[in-house]
Amino acid sequence: MFAPQGPTLRELAVQALSSVEHGYDLLAPKFDLTPFRTPEVILASVAGVLDGLGPFGRGLDLCCGTGAGLDVLGKVCRDGVTGVDISAGMLAVAARAHPEATLLRADARALPLSDGLFDLAVSFGAFGHFLPKERPNLFARTYAALRPGGRFAFPVVAPFRPGSPGYLALLGFDTAMRVRNALWRPPFVMYYRGFRLSDVRRELAAVGFGVELYALEELGRRRDGSPRARLVVATK
């Protein structure tokens, strides 16, 4: 799962016992050598769907990390891209890979962009870092940053079947994080099992978005014929 040049077990342990911000500062130099980076097949599939919905003007990547989503925005946005992240370390790596991008260090929950500047916002793999009660504010902030007709897009993977290896792995990870946070401070929020599509669609609609779903066909389909992953596209 990890490249030989990736983080050691000790480095991962130190990160896991840090805050979210400081943990990612520590991990940043080796982040792209871990399985935590969004896979290229997802990035390419999302870019293909967005290309059919565009073109777009200005693009925003929420919780941009080292800049994987900036690659997607660069393919579909004509008027520049902006990345926002709370981790200075992750932004430093993104700046080296994307000198053309505007990068802003900020907490997405207090996004300082509220004047309809953007035509497209994306986010990849970040929502597990927000508690369910924090999402409505996050979505409202994103809504405010978009111009009328602007879109907010992010991929969602179908849940694993109860009892399957993937389901048990996520359950184990979630349980370990909750035990860690009960015993250690500062907390490290990463609860991906709580990001349910039905809840997210309702929360997006509550702040004013219209929501559509697009199958990410490159990731295949499950036995029942449903997509393994979808792109949520919320339109202001």
N, C-alpha and C positions, 0 to 999 in steps of 0.2 A: 504493500500500500504506500510506502514511503520510498522515495529515491534514496540511494546511498548517501548523497550529500545533504539529505534533509535533516530535520531536527532529531536530536538524540532523545531517548526516553527521559533522561534527566531534564532536558530543556522543555519537553512537553509537560513534565510534572510541575516545573517552576511556573510555566505559563498558566496551567490549570489552577494554581493556587494564587494567582494574581487577579486583579480586576480585569474586566473585559478590555478596557483601554490599554492598560499596561501589558496585559497578556499578549495582545496583538502587536504592541510595540516590540516586544521580545521576539515574537515569531516572524515578524515581517521579512527579515532578510532571507528566510528559508520557506516562506509560506507557499510559494509557487511550486515547491518540491514536495508538497503534502497532498493528500486526497481531499483536503478541505477546499482547494481551488475548484471553481465551477468547471466541470469537464467541457472540453472543446465541442463535443457533439451537442451539448445543450446550447452553448453560445452560438454555434453555427445555425442550429435549428431556429432559435429565437430570432437571429438576424434575418433568416429567410422569411419568416412570417412578417416581421416589421418592414422589411423591404417591400412587401406587397401592400402594406398599409400606408406607406410613406409616399413621397419623401417628407422629411421633417426638417424643421429649422434648427433651433437650439436644443441640445440634449443634456439631461441631468442623470447622473448615476448616483443613487442613494446608497450609502455605505459601500463606497467603491472599492475599498481594500487596495490591492496592488494594481487594479485597473483592468480586470478581465472584461467588465461591462463597458469600459471606455472603448474597447475594440469594437464591440457591437454598435455603440452609438456612432463611432467614426465611420461606419459603413452606411448608415442610414440618415445621418444628420448633416445638413449643408452649412450651418452657421456656427459651428463650434460646439464643444462639449465641456461640461463641468462635472467634477467628481467631488463628493462630500463624504468625509469619514471622520470618526472621532479619534482615530489612531494616527499620531504624527509619523510613527514608523512605517505604517502601511502607505501613507501618502508620499513619503520619501521614495519608496520603491516605485510607486505609480508615477511620480514625477520624472524618474529616469527613463521609464518605458514610454511615457506619453508627454513629451515636452510641449506638445501643442495644446494640452488640456489646461483649463483653469481648475485648480484644486483648492478646496476650502476645508479647513479643519473645523468641524462642528458636530454637535449631537443632532441626529436626525429628528429627535423628539422636540427639539427647539430650533428647527430649521430656519435660518435667517433669510429666507427667500420667499417672500409673500406677495409679490407684485406681478404675477403672471408672466414670468420671463421665458418660460420653457414650452416647447412644443411636444416633447417626449421625455418622460422620466422612466428609468428602469431600476431594478434592484435584483441582485442575484445572491441567494443563500444567506441573507442577513436577518430574516424575520424571526428566527429562533432566538435572537438576542433581545427581543422585545416581549414583555409579558402581555397576555391578551388584553389587559386593561389599558395598556399603552398604545395599542394599535389604532383606535379611533383618532387620537390626537395626531399620530404619525400620518395617517391617511388624510386628515384635514390639512396638515401642513403641506403635504404633497399637492393636494387639490389647489391650494392657494398659490403654489409656485407655478402652476400650469396656466397657459392662456386658455380662453374658451375654445373648446374643441381639442385641446391637448390631451395626450394619452399617457397613462401610467401602466407599464407592462412588467410582468414578472412571471417566471415559470413556477409551476407547482407540480410535484411528482405525486402520482396516485399512491394512496396508502397501501402498505403491505397487508396481506391477508393475516388475520389473527392466527398466531401459532407458527407462522412461517419464520425462516431464519432472519429475514430482514426485520420483521415485526419484533422478534425477541431481542435482536441487537439494539434497535431503537429504544425498546422498553428498558433494557439494561443500562443504556447510556443515560436515559432520562432519570432513572432511579439513582444512578451514581451521582449525577449532577445535583439532585435534590438532597441527597445525603451530604455531599460536599458543602452545599450552601447552608445546610442546617448546622454544620460543625465549624465552618471557617468563614472569616471575613477578610476582605470584601467579597461579596457574592460574584459569581461568574454565571450570568444568565445565558443558557443555551438549551432551550426546550423545544425541539422541533415537532414533537408529537402533538403539541397544542395548536399547531397552525392548520386548522381545518378549513377546507375550501368553502363549505356552506357558511361558516361563521365569517370568513373573509369577504365573501360576496355581500353578505348582509351589512357588514361594517362599511364597505366601500359605497354601497348604495345610500347608507344613512348620511354620508357627508356630501352626497350629490352626484356621485359617479354613475354612469351607465356601464354595465359590465358585460363583456363578451368573453367567450372561451374559444381558443384555437388549439387543435391537436398538434403536438410536436411529433410529427410522424416518424422522424428519424430515430426516435427512441422506441418505436414499436408499439404493439398493443398487447393487452392482457388476454387471457383465455376467453373472457366474456366479450371480447371485441372492443372494449373501452381503451382509450389511449393510456399509455404508461405515464405520460406527462402532457400537461396543457400549458398554454400561455394565457394568463389572465390579462385582458386588456380593458382597462377602466378609462372611460372617456368623460372629460369634463363638459 
